[in-house]
Amino acid sequence: MAKTKQEDTQTTFKVKGEELLKKVKELIREGNVRRITIKDKKGKTLIVVPLTIGVVGAVLAPVLAAIGAIAALVSECTISVERE
Protein backbone atom coordinates (compact mmCIF):
# COMPACT_ATOMS: atom_id res chain seq x y z
CA MET A 1 0.00 0.00 0.00
CA ALA A 2 1.54 3.30 -1.09
CA LYS A 3 1.47 6.34 1.14
CA THR A 4 -0.01 9.46 -0.36
CA LYS A 5 1.30 12.87 0.61
CA GLN A 6 -1.24 15.61 1.15
CA GLU A 7 -0.30 18.87 -0.47
CA ASP A 8 -0.38 21.95 1.73
CA THR A 9 -1.87 25.06 0.20
CA GLN A 10 -1.23 28.61 1.26
CA THR A 11 -3.71 31.47 1.04
CA THR A 12 -3.04 35.12 1.80
CA PHE A 13 -5.49 37.75 3.01
CA LYS A 14 -4.94 41.48 3.50
CA VAL A 15 -7.00 42.87 6.34
CA LYS A 16 -7.23 46.05 8.37
CA GLY A 17 -6.30 45.92 12.04
CA GLU A 18 -9.88 46.00 13.32
CA GLU A 19 -10.81 43.01 11.10
CA LEU A 20 -7.82 40.86 12.10
CA LEU A 21 -9.25 39.07 15.13
CA LYS A 22 -12.57 38.39 13.40
CA LYS A 23 -10.80 36.84 10.38
CA VAL A 24 -8.50 34.68 12.53
CA LYS A 25 -11.45 33.32 14.53
CA GLU A 26 -13.25 32.56 11.26
CA LEU A 27 -10.21 30.67 9.94
CA ILE A 28 -9.88 28.64 13.15
CA ARG A 29 -13.55 27.61 12.96
CA GLU A 30 -12.97 26.21 9.46
CA GLY A 31 -10.87 23.45 11.02
CA ASN A 32 -8.54 22.63 8.13
CA VAL A 33 -5.94 25.31 8.94
CA ARG A 34 -2.48 24.12 10.01
CA ARG A 35 -0.69 27.44 10.54
CA ILE A 36 -1.57 31.13 10.56
CA THR A 37 1.15 33.72 10.05
CA ILE A 38 0.44 37.41 10.59
CA LYS A 39 2.75 39.97 8.97
CA ASP A 40 2.74 43.75 9.02
CA LYS A 41 2.43 45.77 5.81
CA LYS A 42 6.24 45.78 5.41
CA GLY A 43 6.28 41.96 5.43
CA LYS A 44 7.76 41.53 8.92
CA THR A 45 6.37 38.46 10.69
CA LEU A 46 4.52 39.47 13.86
CA ILE A 47 3.17 36.10 15.04
CA VAL A 48 3.01 32.50 13.81
CA VAL A 49 0.20 30.36 15.23
CA PRO A 50 0.52 26.61 14.62
CA LEU A 51 -2.85 24.88 14.86
CA THR A 52 -3.38 21.18 15.34
CA ILE A 53 -6.45 19.01 15.31
CA GLY A 54 -8.07 19.13 18.73
CA VAL A 55 -7.01 22.65 19.71
CA VAL A 56 -9.76 24.00 21.93
CA GLY A 57 -10.83 27.43 23.15
CA ALA A 58 -8.93 27.35 26.46
CA VAL A 59 -5.66 26.78 24.63
CA LEU A 60 -6.42 29.47 22.05
CA ALA A 61 -7.50 32.17 24.51
CA PRO A 62 -3.98 33.58 25.14
CA VAL A 63 -3.19 33.46 21.42
CA LEU A 64 -6.39 35.32 20.55
CA ALA A 65 -5.57 37.92 23.21
CA ALA A 66 -2.15 38.45 21.61
CA ILE A 67 -3.74 38.76 18.17
CA GLY A 68 -6.17 41.33 19.60
CA ALA A 69 -3.22 43.36 20.89
CA ILE A 70 -1.55 43.19 17.49
CA ALA A 71 -4.79 44.31 15.84
CA ALA A 72 -4.81 47.40 18.07
CA LEU A 73 -1.27 48.31 17.00
CA VAL A 74 -1.33 47.77 13.22
CA SER A 75 -3.43 49.55 10.65
CA GLU A 76 -3.03 46.92 7.94
CA CYS A 77 -1.61 43.41 7.91
CA THR A 78 -1.39 40.23 5.91
CA ILE A 79 -2.58 36.82 7.07
CA SER A 80 -0.96 33.78 5.46
CA VAL A 81 -2.91 30.58 6.02
CA GLU A 82 -1.42 27.13 5.47
CA ARG A 83 -4.07 24.45 4.94
CA GLU A 84 -3.99 20.71 4.53
Secondary structure, 3 states (H helix, E strand, C coil): CCCCCCCCEEEEEEEEHHHHHHHHHHHHHHCCEEEEEEEECCCCEEEEEECCCCCCHHHHHHHHHHHHHHHHHCCEEEEEEEEC
